[in-house]
Every structure is written in structure tokens, then in C-alpha cells.
Amino acid sequence: MLSNQYSITEVKQIIGAEGEIINDDIISVLLTDSRKINTGAEGLFFALSGRRNGHEFIAEAFAAGVRNFVVKEGPEIKLPGANFLIVYDVLTALQTLTRHHRERFNLQVIGITGSNGKTIVKEWLYQLMAADNNIVRNPKSYNSQIGVPLSVWQINEKSDLGIFEAGISLPGEMEKLEAIIKPGIGVLTHLGTAHDEGFETTRDKVLEKLKLFRRCSLLIHNYDQLVDYQNDIPATTCFTWSRNFKQADLFVFSETIIKKNYYLRAQYKGHEIECLIPFLDQASVENAIICWATLLAIGYSPEETDKRLERLSPVSMRLELKTGVNDCSVIDDTYNSDFHSLEIALDFLNQQNQHKKKTLILSDIYQSGLQEDALYKQVADLIKSKKVDKFIGVGEALLSHRDYFDIPEKYFYTDTTELLNNLLTVGFKSETVLIKGSRSFEFERVSRALVQKTHETVMEINLNAMLNNLNYYKSQLRPGVKLMAMVKAFSYGSGTFELANMLQYNKVDYLAVAYTDEGIGLRQAGISMPIMVLNAEQSAFDKLVEYKLEPVLYSFGLFDDFIKYVQRNDIVNYPVHLKIDTGMRRLGFEPLEVEMLCDLLEENKFLRIVSIYSHLAASEAAEHDEFTHGQIDKFKTATAQLEECLGYNVIKHILNTSGITRWSSAQFDMVRLGIGLYGIDAAIPADNAALQPITTLKTSISQVKKVVAGDTVGYGRKGVMQRDGRIATVRIGYADGYLRAFGNGVGKMYVNGIVTPTVGNIAMDMCMIDVTEVDAKEGDEVIVFNEQHRIEDLATQIGTIPYEILTNISQRVKRVYFYE
């Protein structure tokens, strides 16, 4: 039996489970997500309970071929031939099994933790040592209570070095991860404020992180960070580095920039050594110093270490979803290629529904630790299981194994240049294209050829941050309460199908749009989940019904128009939603009109009322709580009346984003999540780490000019320089959504981390900023807003609300979607 294969009887004994074994199957794959099952034949599904109960997806996993399950409780229905291992805690069972697996192997393991830089340091250590070792490591940033077990499960008899990162957010978590990873060498990265909210003090958090090194014989760390923890360091030997203290083992005493490289000199074992790092930003420099120290600590010579560090390449931890040529969508993952990150990227490809055709461009995979035949057989099987329609392989290895790929449309090229010369032959139209390549193949050239050329001003949308926000609000809901996501107005300026795909994949119950054409766009992009239309128009009833959209009826006039339409077209039980005006005084039936509405609904076979809802006018404001209470009471009365006359229960919902935060007692059957999905909630302070802003708006400098005191700048000569200085023109104006109100010093942008005020009036396509105090040059990036310089700040500057800032961003501004 192979090293990562276990009989189900063995698994039962290892995790201490109950349950009858029907078939003593062999398992080799651990599964925690029913949406990501490639093949269920040797899979063991763990029905984890978190924000969603994994037991609800057992049937889905069974349909995908899984026959072995670890559960807290058996299924209500019999599934023929399935084994159910019953345990008290499913997560603990997963961790116990992988801990047992780790203990079977006597390989050297490096364990990494810290607040920032864990994944980069892990990936760079992999780059630096892959030539000498068969390395197993976390895919991407799989460093959680679930991610670490799944990562350690990859260890096999060929592995001679493990590099695993561990992330924690609460007390008691690291002890479990340490037992699974069991590192002999520890690396502590930068300690910052991440996850401070989970601990009473910073000291508590640091002590929790140090538990990872409980059994380490060597710990590499920044001397400065652990000065106050000398008695708490568990490792027997420490190798320290510092930029401030000479007593460190590696004392970095000189730092110089030479031709876009960072040149470091240090004292080590009484000698001066040097190293050149191909990065300039301080986070990368610190991470590279950690890698420098690690290689020296484990025995690499200073000369060899310098040679390897100089060849470090950037680590791209995120996929970029961009608009492509010929109605294509392009997923850009052009900087790394290994089997596990390929699997993650293919799952993201399959979340995309905007095009039926799915295409993969893949380069040869290096340093996999597998023989080529075994590797490319696995790759071919994976691609087939993910239902890729078109495959383009680039590289000698893929070319020589082309017969493994059983795909209807496939092309193979020896190198990237040959592919680029044949792009027209291959042809790309109305398809989603995943570009996945090792850095040496320079697949960024392919990306440039396939991505639509647009305006340099870009709005970046972080899909992981959106998912974090979604999960935060889900965690506030009582069991069984549904969630409707508001994606009206181009998803508050953030996109359409790009966000809807993510919401559908993560099983939101409903989407809501403002107008029928927005719903049609989502349907045409492959969104199949229920969609509510807030402002259905009589002229669009045909399209509304054709695309299975569900209208809100809020007045007797609209009610009559829709009834006549469905009667005329012989439609029965069409799903609709009713809106009650409890105090917003905008749209909706008045409470006094409910009795008349009941008369129209009794024994009405043409409509089926799916939900009844109302909208809170001031859910975020404590001073209006009495009014909000009144709205909720009116809503309860109206829905009780309507349900009585209908003779059946409907979904009831009144809470918006701030309502979810402040009015948990009024969740009813569903809540509506709007601006909170995008990281903004008026009821939550901006510095609260629970929410993450999902958008970054950035542009660049077109030109820099020297100006003298008294010079005027821009239209109407409104900007007047009070001193000699420099003005930068940037590529954003009011046609992009940067409103004229930001002119004349009201608006602030960031250049190289420094605040720069606007000068003069905002023009249609550009504006000017004062860069006198900044080392700014043509082409430099300019941040309009991001996680630090928040949308709320911009709203305050011009006396508006974040909604207006977001929804004003023009669609000519290119959207790029990131997913880690």
C-alpha cells in the first residue's frame, strides 16, 4: 500500500470512530468541500461544521462518487455502499488522522509562523532549496486549522524536507497545529497587529505563536522582536538577525539600492558578508533577510546563499480575473505552476459561469518531486475531471506527454514564442481562459496578448476580502436564516458576474438587482440562482419572465399590470415579492392597504408570494432606535395578516447591512446584505478588523512639472501655487468617477506612501496633485483609495456617503478581480 493510502478500517482506529464498516475501502484523498471533488473513488469526506454544516452536503459528495465519510451524526437517508465514521468532533478527527500520518515520516520540517510574510518566506525557502531537496509545503496560504492538515497529508516516502506555515487567530490553536506539523526548525516572521482582536494582549498572541517551536532544536528570528521574550523561547538554539543590534548572529549594518536591487552587508561569524536582493519594498527586504538568515543557520555558505537570493523571483499568491479580447475572461496566474496551485486555479476557473467554454493554458511544471510520467498523468486526470474544454500545453515535457490528455480540443507548443505566433490559429472567443505558468515561461506575454487594452486607471476587487465579509455576516445569523446579497448598480460599482459567480459558488440564497436588465445580464453570464428585481417595469415583463426573474410588487398599479400580464400569457404561480412601507416612505404598500391587498391575493392562482419585506430607514443610528422598533412591529403585523390570508408561510425580511449588525432579534427568515459585503457598515467602526474593504482604486502619473510660486494650475486658474514645487498630472478625472468636488486640495491621493493634495479643478480625464514633498516620477502608481486610505475618508472629504463614491466609479475604469 502506498504511503498516503489507508484502509477505512485503519482510519476508524486512528480517529477513534464509531460506525459499521460496510466496505473496507482504500482512501488516499481528504475532502472537506463537496464543490471541489475531482474523483470520489479514494476520497474521505469530512463533514465539517463551521459557517455551513458539512452534513448538508453529504448527498452532493456521494453523487460525486465519495463512499467514505467522517461525520458527527449519520445521514437521515440511507446511502448504499457508504461507510460513515461517527466521531464527536469532525475537525479533531481530521487533525488526528493527519497527525498520525506526519508521525510516520522522519523528514526534516521547517515550521513558519508570524503575523505577516509567512507565505512569502515559505515560497522563497522553497525556491532557494528545491534544487537540493524533495520539498512538500502548504499550497498557497493553506495555514489554518483545516489547511495545515490538508497540507501535511501530502507527505510521502519521497519527501525529505517539509516547509509548513501555521496561522492562528485564537488562543489554543497553535498547539493543535504544532502536533500536526511537528517542526524541528522554526522560523518566526514579522510580528504585527494581525489577529490582535483574538487575544487579550500582544504578549498572549506572541506566546501562542511560540508554541509552534515547542520541539524545535533551532529557531530563526529577529533579535529585536523577542528581546522581551528571552525566557519564553522554547527552542534549544536560536539564530538571530537584526538591523539594529550587533549581538545578533546576522547583523545587517549596511543597506543600499543598486540598479533596482537591494544590496545588504552584514556581520556573520566575525566576517563581513553580502547579499543582493532583487526587490526594493521593505516587506520583501525583511522577508529576504529572514530567508538569508535561515539558509545560513542550516549550513549554507554565505557565497552560495548570496548566489541563490539574487535569483529570487516574486511570489504571486493571487489569481487575477480580467476582461479579455473577443468577449473572453482571462484568469491570470502567470508566475507559478505546481500541481496543488493548479488544482486551486482550476476550481476558480469552474466558479466562472459567464462563458460555457473553459480553456487552460499551462506550462511545464518544475520541481514537483514526481517522475514526469506520473506527474503528467496526474495533471491530465485533474484537467479531465475539471471538465476543461480546450487545453494548450507549452513546454517540452507537456509536448512529449501529449497523449495523456484526453480533451476534445488541444494544442501543444515547445515554448511561449511558438504559442504567441499561433494565437490566431488557436483562436479565442467567448471563453474563460486560465493562464497558468512557471515564471521562466514568461506567460505574462500571453496575458498581455489576451487581455483587453484599457485605461491605466484600475479598480482592484479582492474576492477573498468579499468572502471574508460574507462569512462575517453569515456568522451573525441564527441557524436557518437565509441571506440575500444586493448586487444592484453594477454591484455597488464593483462588477456584475464576477461577484455573482463568487456569491453563487458560496451558496448565497438570493441575489437582488435594481432593474430587469441587470438580472438579464446575470442570467446571460450563467447565474442560475434566484434573482429578485426591485424595480420591475411593465415594458420589461416579457424579458423578466423569459429569464426567470422575480419582481417586487410594491403598489396596486404594478400589481394590476403584472396580474394582467400573467393572466394574458396563461402563467400560474409566478414567484413574486411584496414590499411593505413601514416608514421609509419610498416604495411599498402602506400598512393600511394590507387588508385590500389580502382581498386580491386570496385564492389567486397566478402569483406565488415568495417573500414579504420592508426596509429600515435608520438601522445604524441609535438615536432612531424607537422608530426602528416601530417599523419592525408594523412589519410583524402586516406579515401576519398576509400569511393568514395566503394560507402558507413566506420568507420574511427587513434587515439591511447595519440591521444585521444591530438588530439580531429581527432576522426573521432572511436578511439582505448590501454595502457590508463590500467592507462598509455604518454600524461597525472603520478600524474594526471584522470587515475588509474589497476595493482599491489606483491610477498613475502621466507627467511631472516644475512650477514656481504664483503659477496657476488647471481650468479657470483655480489652483494657485503658494511656493515653488512640482505638480504631477494623474490619469483620473470626473468621467472616471473622481468628482469635481475633490478639486482644489479637498481630495488627497497617495504617492509612494505620502499624502498628496489635489491642485486646481478636476478635469474630465485627469487631475493634478502636489508632489513637491514626494520623490515622484512619470509612471508611478497613485492610490486614490484602498484599505488604508478608505472610501469612508473620501466620502467625508466631500460630504457624501461611501455608496456614492463606489457607484460613481465609471465602467471605463478597468476592473481586475483578485483571488488568493
Secondary structure, DSSP 8 states (H G I E B T S, - for coil): --TT-EEHHHHHHHHT-BS--SS--EE-EEE--GGG-S--TTEEEE--BSSSBGGGGHHHHHHTT--EEEESS--SS--TT-EEEE-S-HHHHHHHHHHHHHHT---EEEEEE-SB-HHHHHHHHHHHHTTTS-EEE-STT--STTHHHHHHTT--TT--EEEEE---SSTTHHHHHHHHH--SEEEE-B--STTGGGSSSHHHHHHHHHGGGTT-SEEEEEGGGGGGGGGG---SEEEEEESS-TTSSEEEEEEEEETTEEEEEEEETTEEEEEEES--SHHHHHHHHHHHHHHHHTT--HHHHHHHHTT------SEEEEEBSTT-EEEEETT---HHHHHHHHHHHHH--S-SEEEEEEE---S-SS-HHHHHHHHHHHHHHTT-SEEEEESHHHHHTGGG---SEEEEESSHHHHHHTHHHH---SEEEEEE--GGG-THHHHHHHB----S-EEEEEHHHHHHHHHHHHHTS-TT-EEEEE-HHHHHTT-SHHHHHHHHHTT-SEEEESSHHHHHHHHHTT--S-EEETT--GGGHHHHHHTT-EEEE-SHHHHHHHHHHHHHTT--SEEEEEEB-SSS-SSSB-GGGHHHHHHHHTT-SSEEEEEEE---S-TT-GGGHHHHHHHHHHHHHHHHHHHHHHTS--EEE---HHHHHH-GGG-TTEEEE-GGGGT--TTS-TT-TT----EEEEEEEEEEEEE-TT-EESGGG-EE-SSSEEEEEES--GGGT--GGGTTTT-EEEETTEEEEEES---SS-EEEE-TTS---TT-EEEEE-SSS-HHHHHHHHT--HHHHHHTS-TTSEEEEEE-
